[in-house]
Amino acid sequence: MRDEDFESLARETVFRGYFRVERLTCRHRRHDGGWTEPYRREVFERGHAVAVLPYDPTADRVVLIEQLRPPVALAGLPVRQLEIVAGIIEPGETPEAVAGRELQEESGLAAGELRFLFRHLPSPGCSSETIRVYLALVDASAAGGHHGLAEEHEEIRVLALPAQEAFRLVAEGRIENATALLALQWLQLHHAALRHPPGPPAGLQAPPLPR
């Protein structure tokens, strides 16, 4: 539907804690051209986020993190989840700055190059959150150990895996985090091109990589 097919009539904050819940009173245009009666929807508000998949094309290794997620216990799934680096965009920050900061905080790595891949809505039926996903080209030989901010109760284990091993984990259903799944599937689609980029025609110099 187009934006003119939706009308927000009222908005109120009904809960504010670690996250925030807003209640919308709204209506939308039906496919026959008329309008629905006003109705209410609660919206989970947590801001917008970035996620980063660290990849070493020379060693062909992917860097994943393992992090404990308390809400996952309510879904009856293992609370320690394999994920990729991610963080919330705070007011005044650019997505690229957040990507670099979270990469350092959660994995101890720095990006030699950062590429924007795509944006997605993780749960559009109940949340306004969007996630911008980046690929960070890194030196995976420096990956390992435990990272995260103690004041945020983070205890993050860093794992550097051969790319094919990461793809196997996806195929076996062992990665359940949606953003990590999408990022790894993107990498699998573009894996050959990242490992063996086409060279310039004879006699031409390759342009410098963007930073």
Disulfide bonds with the S-S distance in Angstrom:
none
